[in-house]
Amino acid sequence: MKKNPRTISSRAPRKAMLDIDLLPLPYVEIDVNGIITRVNHAAAALHHPAHGELIGKSGWDLVAIDEKDRSSAAFHALMVSGEEPPVIHRSIFDRSGKFRTYEMYRRLIRNGRKKAAGIRMIAIDVTEAKKDLEEAQRAQQWLESAMRSVAEAVILTDALGLIHSVNPAAEKLCARSAVDLKAMAIDELLPVQPRSGGNGAVLDLKTMLQIPLKGIATLTASARCPVKVEFSTAPIFDKDSGSVSGVAALLRQLENAA
């Protein structure tokens, strides 16, 4: 009887065949030469029909051109070393008609002498997750660039008042590195004078997390002599939940003040 080329070998136990084909994620096996030998139904369903059968195809036929040489070299190095492979990301041309990013979890197939004889892998489509991560990283880089461009000292905290980010002007004003500042709480760095409140509000962290404030403070935690500053703070609101996620503080050294 002709075996189904899209499942594992018919010599394998029937339970194993069913387990592989019932997997909701694409499963692929590649031999020591990089040729696809086994796939499950999920992998076959993702394969673009214009490219023919998956079985017997090189594992790099579907990989983006700029990844082929690197991927092939890494595969053959694994076959020689016999080390278990790490998780990788590859751009694969699938049934969508586009290259999509897949995260691949791999294990070596070993022969009777425990030598590497190929790789079995499960793939997860992470295209959207990767895109979201890249957008978040670009937004973070943009924010960091913007903060570096501000002449006044800028300090951002989390909802507990712990310093999360500072700009170079804040490092200079406090005569402390960003690493040192991030180990502090804002009310430790910025103990406010009660007399500085012009609206009668109590100038403490709890109030900073509730309403915008302005006042005068002395940076007693500065690495140099205490520095008197004018400050303004505002709560940071999460754009999705609307909850307060921290405080943004802008500091300016008062002229003729030590």
RASULQUI-V935856 format. One record per backbone hydrogen bond with DSSP energy under -1.0 kcal/mol. CO is the residue of the C=O (numbers start at 1). NH is the residue of the N-H. If there is no record, write none. Layout:
<<CO | NH> <CO | NH>>
//
This chain:
<<4 | 7> <9 | 12> <13 | 17> <14 | 18> <15 | 19> <16 | 20> <17 | 21> <18 | 22> <26 | 123> <27 | 40> <28 | 121> <29 | 37> <29 | 38> <30 | 119> <31 | 34> <34 | 59> <35 | 31> <36 | 56> <38 | 29> <40 | 44> <41 | 45> <46 | 95> <48 | 51> <49 | 52> <54 | 57> <57 | 36> <58 | 61> <62 | 93> <64 | 67> <67 | 71> <68 | 72> <69 | 73> <70 | 74> <71 | 75> <72 | 76> <73 | 77> <74 | 78> <75 | 79> <76 | 80> <77 | 81> <78 | 82> <88 | 104> <90 | 102> <91 | 64> <92 | 100> <94 | 97> <98 | 94> <100 | 92> <101 | 126> <102 | 90> <103 | 124> <104 | 88> <105 | 122> <107 | 120> <109 | 117> <111 | 114> <115 | 111> <117 | 32> <118 | 109> <119 | 30> <120 | 107> <121 | 28> <122 | 105> <124 | 103> <126 | 130> <127 | 131> <128 | 132> <129 | 133> <130 | 134> <131 | 135> <132 | 136> <133 | 137> <134 | 138> <135 | 139> <136 | 140> <137 | 141> <138 | 142> <139 | 143> <140 | 144> <141 | 145> <142 | 146> <143 | 147> <144 | 148> <145 | 149> <153 | 251> <154 | 167> <155 | 249> <156 | 164> <156 | 165> <158 | 161> <161 | 186> <162 | 158> <165 | 156> <167 | 171> <168 | 172> <169 | 173> <170 | 174> <171 | 175> <171 | 176> <174 | 223> <177 | 181> <178 | 182> <180 | 183> <181 | 184> <184 | 163> <185 | 189> <186 | 190> <193 | 196> <194 | 197> <202 | 204> <204 | 208> <205 | 209> <207 | 210> <207 | 211> <213 | 233> <215 | 231> <216 | 193> <217 | 229> <218 | 220> <219 | 222> <227 | 219> <228 | 254> <229 | 217> <230 | 252> <231 | 215> <232 | 250> <233 | 213> <234 | 248> <236 | 245> <238 | 242> <243 | 238> <246 | 236> <247 | 157> <248 | 234> <249 | 155> <250 | 232> <251 | 153> <252 | 230> <254 | 257>>
//
